[in-house]
Amino acid sequence: MIENLPLLTPDASRAAATLARCHNTLAARRRRIEARTRPNPKIVATERLFVAGLCLAYLVSMAGNVLRIVAAP
């Protein structure tokens, strides 16, 4: 059965076309990524401040729990 199959040989023109198509796809993806707008710095700063506030509230709550446990008779 395998004896009847033709022997495959490399095709340079197909390889070049495939390589060119891959390069074009990667270049288009790179252009899309570079064209994305950067997030608003005010929004980023607000998010960071909000997360820092949540972390601070958690740490204060945890410290209160530890002090309550230590002070318990």
SESE-217337 format. One record per residue: x, y, z of N, C-alpha, C, CB in turn; residue number from 1; residue in three letters. Coordinates in steps of 0.02 Angstrom, whole numbers, plus 50000, padded with zeros to 5 digits. Each point is the difference from the previous one (the first is absolute). Glycine has a CB too. Example, Ala and Ser with C-alpha at 12.3 -4.5 7.8 and 13.67 -1.06 7.14 Angstrom:
[atom [50660; 49716; 50390]; [49955; 50059; 50000]; [50045; 50060; 50000]; [49905; 49941; 50062]; 1; 'ALA']
[atom [50077; 50112; 49902]; [50042; 50059; 50003]; [49961; 50055; 50037]; [50059; 49968; 49892]; 2; 'SER']
This chain:
[atom [50041; 49941; 50000]; [49959; 50059; 50000]; [50044; 50063; 50000]; [49909; 49937; 50060]; 1; 'MET']
[atom [50142; 50065; 49982]; [50044; 50057; 50003]; [50044; 50006; 49938]; [49999; 49991; 50125]; 2; 'ILE']
[atom [50011; 49954; 49842]; [50043; 50000; 49940]; [49969; 50041; 49944]; [50044; 49888; 50033]; 3; 'GLU']
[atom [49890; 50120; 49967]; [49966; 50035; 49946]; [49998; 50076; 50010]; [49931; 49898; 49984]; 4; 'ASN']
[atom [50088; 50125; 50075]; [49999; 50072; 50013]; [50061; 50033; 49968]; [49938; 49981; 50108]; 5; 'LEU']
[atom [50052; 50080; 49865]; [50058; 50035; 49969]; [50047; 50025; 50054]; [49928; 50034; 49903]; 6; 'PRO']
[atom [50135; 49970; 50080]; [50051; 50025; 50046]; [49994; 50076; 50004]; [50077; 49902; 49973]; 7; 'LEU']
[atom [49917; 50124; 50088]; [49994; 50072; 50008]; [50068; 50033; 49998]; [49896; 49984; 50068]; 8; 'LEU']
[atom [50108; 50070; 49896]; [50062; 50039; 49995]; [49985; 50071; 50023]; [50045; 49928; 49905]; 9; 'THR']
[atom [50003; 50106; 50125]; [49989; 50069; 50022]; [49986; 50046; 49941]; [50074; 49979; 50099]; 10; 'PRO']
[atom [49880; 50066; 49910]; [49982; 50049; 49948]; [50021; 50068; 50025]; [49903; 49929; 49958]; 11; 'ASP']
[atom [50149; 50099; 50013]; [50028; 50064; 50023]; [49950; 50057; 49992]; [50114; 49959; 49971]; 12; 'ALA']
[atom [49848; 50041; 49976]; [49953; 50056; 49990]; [49944; 49999; 50052]; [50026; 49997; 49877]; 13; 'SER']
[atom [49950; 49943; 50140]; [49948; 49996; 50052]; [50028; 50020; 50068]; [49942; 49908; 49936]; 14; 'ARG']
[atom [50119; 50071; 50078]; [50031; 50019; 50063]; [50009; 50075; 50005]; [50059; 49890; 50003]; 15; 'ALA']
[atom [49961; 50142; 49943]; [50009; 50072; 49999]; [49933; 50035; 50009]; [50100; 49988; 49925]; 16; 'ALA']
[atom [49848; 49987; 50043]; [49934; 50031; 50006]; [49974; 49992; 50071]; [49976; 49976; 49879]; 17; 'ALA']
[atom [50034; 49966; 50152]; [49978; 49989; 50069]; [50038; 50046; 50047]; [49971; 49880; 49974]; 18; 'THR']
[atom [50093; 50126; 50017]; [50041; 50043; 50041]; [49979; 50073; 49993]; [50095; 49920; 49990]; 19; 'LEU']
[atom [49891; 50102; 49950]; [49977; 50069; 49988]; [49932; 50012; 50033]; [50064; 50003; 49892]; 20; 'ALA']
[atom [49891; 49948; 50104]; [49935; 50007; 50032]; [50007; 50005; 50076]; [49948; 49935; 49905]; 21; 'ARG']
[atom [50096; 50025; 50123]; [50012; 50003; 50073]; [50029; 50068; 50020]; [50019; 49876; 50002]; 22; 'CYS']
[atom [50029; 50149; 49959]; [50029; 50065; 50015]; [49947; 50055; 49996]; [50111; 49960; 49956]; 23; 'HIS']
[atom [49846; 50037; 49994]; [49947; 50050; 49993]; [49951; 49997; 50058]; [50012; 49993; 49876]; 24; 'ASN']
[atom [49971; 49947; 50146]; [49954; 49993; 50056]; [50031; 50028; 50064]; [49951; 49898; 49946]; 25; 'THR']
[atom [50113; 50086; 50066]; [50034; 50025; 50059]; [50007; 50076; 49998]; [50062; 49892; 50009]; 26; 'LEU']
[atom [49952; 50136; 49932]; [50006; 50072; 49993]; [49932; 50034; 50014]; [50094; 49985; 49916]; 27; 'ALA']
[atom [49852; 49986; 50059]; [49934; 50028; 50013]; [49983; 49997; 50074]; [49963; 49966; 49885]; 28; 'ALA']
[atom [50054; 49980; 50147]; [49988; 49994; 50072]; [50041; 50052; 50039]; [49976; 49877; 49986]; 29; 'ARG']
[atom [50086; 50133; 49993]; [50043; 50049; 50033]; [49971; 50070; 49992]; [50101; 49927; 49979]; 30; 'ARG']
[atom [49874; 50090; 49961]; [49970; 50065; 49988]; [49938; 50010; 50043]; [50045; 49999; 49883]; 31; 'ARG']
[atom [49914; 49949; 50124]; [49940; 50005; 50042]; [50018; 50012; 50073]; [49939; 49924; 49921]; 32; 'ARG']
[atom [50112; 50041; 50103]; [50021; 50009; 50070]; [50028; 50070; 50011]; [50025; 49877; 50008]; 33; 'ILE']
[atom [50014; 50148; 49945]; [50029; 50067; 50007]; [49948; 50054; 49993]; [50107; 49956; 49955]; 34; 'GLU']
[atom [49838; 50030; 50010]; [49948; 50050; 49989]; [49953; 50006; 50059]; [50008; 49978; 49878]; 35; 'ALA']
[atom [49993; 49974; 50167]; [49956; 50003; 50058]; [50016; 50063; 50040]; [49992; 49875; 50004]; 36; 'ARG']
[atom [49956; 50155; 50021]; [50010; 50059; 50041]; [50020; 49980; 50070]; [49916; 50064; 49931]; 37; 'THR']
[atom [50124; 49976; 50099]; [50022; 49988; 50068]; [49943; 50019; 50047]; [50122; 50022; 49970]; 38; 'ARG']
[atom [49873; 49943; 50087]; [49947; 50018; 50047]; [50012; 50069; 50031]; [49983; 49878; 50025]; 39; 'PRO']
[atom [49963; 50153; 49995]; [50003; 50066; 50030]; [50040; 49997; 50065]; [49889; 50031; 49947]; 40; 'ASN']
[atom [50163; 50009; 50061]; [50041; 49997; 50061]; [49960; 50016; 50063]; [50099; 50032; 49931]; 41; 'PRO']
[atom [49850; 50010; 50064]; [49959; 50016; 50058]; [49961; 49938; 50024]; [49991; 50119; 49961]; 42; 'LYS']
[atom [49984; 49842; 49992]; [49963; 49940; 50017]; [50047; 49949; 50033]; [49919; 50020; 49905]; 43; 'ILE']
[atom [50140; 49973; 50067]; [50049; 49953; 50028]; [50019; 50021; 50071]; [50044; 49975; 49884]; 44; 'VAL']
[atom [49967; 50089; 50127]; [50018; 50024; 50066]; [49943; 49990; 50049]; [50077; 50085; 49949]; 45; 'ALA']
[atom [49861; 49926; 50029]; [49942; 49989; 50043]; [49993; 49927; 50019]; [49943; 50097; 49945]; 46; 'THR']
[atom [50068; 49859; 50007]; [49997; 49928; 50015]; [50052; 49980; 50051]; [49957; 49979; 49885]; 47; 'GLU']
[atom [50104; 50046; 50107]; [50054; 49983; 50047]; [49984; 50027; 50069]; [50082; 50003; 49906]; 48; 'ARG']
[atom [49892; 50057; 50098]; [49982; 50029; 50065]; [49944; 49960; 50033]; [50034; 50114; 49958]; 49; 'LEU']
[atom [49918; 49864; 50003]; [49944; 49960; 50026]; [50026; 49933; 50027]; [49922; 50055; 49919]; 50; 'PHE']
[atom [50121; 49912; 50044]; [50028; 49936; 50023]; [50043; 50010; 50062]; [49999; 49957; 49881]; 51; 'VAL']
[atom [50039; 50097; 50121]; [50040; 50014; 50060]; [49956; 50012; 50060]; [50090; 50049; 49928]; 52; 'ALA']
[atom [49854; 49985; 50063]; [49952; 50011; 50054]; [49970; 49936; 50025]; [49975; 50111; 49952]; 53; 'GLY']
[atom [50008; 49844; 50002]; [49973; 49934; 50021]; [50052; 49961; 50039]; [49925; 49999; 49900]; 54; 'LEU']
[atom [50137; 50003; 50077]; [50054; 49964; 50036]; [50010; 50029; 50070]; [50056; 49975; 49890]; 55; 'CYS']
[atom [49942; 50091; 50115]; [50008; 50032; 50065]; [49943; 49981; 50047]; [50061; 50096; 49944]; 56; 'LEU']
[atom [49878; 49905; 50030]; [49942; 49980; 50041]; [50007; 49928; 50024]; [49928; 50082; 49937]; 57; 'ALA']
[atom [50095; 49874; 50020]; [50010; 49930; 50018]; [50053; 49993; 50055]; [49967; 49965; 49884]; 58; 'TYR']
[atom [50089; 50070; 50108]; [50053; 49996; 50050]; [49979; 50028; 50068]; [50083; 50010; 49907]; 59; 'LEU']
[atom [49879; 50045; 50093]; [49975; 50029; 50062]; [49952; 49951; 50034]; [50014; 50117; 49953]; 60; 'VAL']
[atom [49943; 49852; 50008]; [49953; 49951; 50027]; [50037; 49940; 50029]; [49913; 50037; 49917]; 61; 'SER']
[atom [50137; 49940; 50048]; [50039; 49943; 50023]; [50038; 50019; 50065]; [50012; 49958; 49881]; 62; 'MET']
[atom [50016; 50101; 50121]; [50036; 50021; 50061]; [49951; 50005; 50059]; [50084; 50063; 49930]; 63; 'ALA']
[atom [49856; 49961; 50058]; [49949; 50003; 50053]; [49982; 49931; 50025]; [49956; 50104; 49950]; 64; 'GLY']
[atom [50038; 49848; 50005]; [49985; 49931; 50020]; [50057; 49970; 50042]; [49929; 49986; 49896]; 65; 'ASN']
[atom [50132; 50027; 50083]; [50058; 49973; 50037]; [50003; 50031; 50070]; [50063; 49983; 49891]; 66; 'VAL']
[atom [49926; 50082; 50114]; [50001; 50033; 50065]; [49943; 49975; 50045]; [50051; 50101; 49946]; 67; 'LEU']
[atom [49892; 49885; 50025]; [49944; 49973; 50039]; [50016; 49930; 50027]; [49921; 50068; 49930]; 68; 'ARG']
[atom [50113; 49892; 50029]; [50018; 49933; 50021]; [50053; 50003; 50055]; [49973; 49955; 49884]; 69; 'ILE']
[atom [50077; 50088; 50108]; [50054; 50005; 50049]; [49973; 50029; 50066]; [50084; 50016; 49907]; 70; 'VAL']
[atom [49871; 50031; 50091]; [49975; 50032; 50060]; [49947; 49959; 50036]; [50024; 50109; 49946]; 71; 'ALA']
[atom [49952; 49838; 50024]; [49946; 49959; 50031]; [50029; 49963; 50060]; [49942; 49986; 49888]; 72; 'ALA']
[atom [50020; 50014; 50169]; [50025; 49966; 50061]; [49999; 49925; 49994]; [49960; 50096; 50066]; 73; 'PRO']
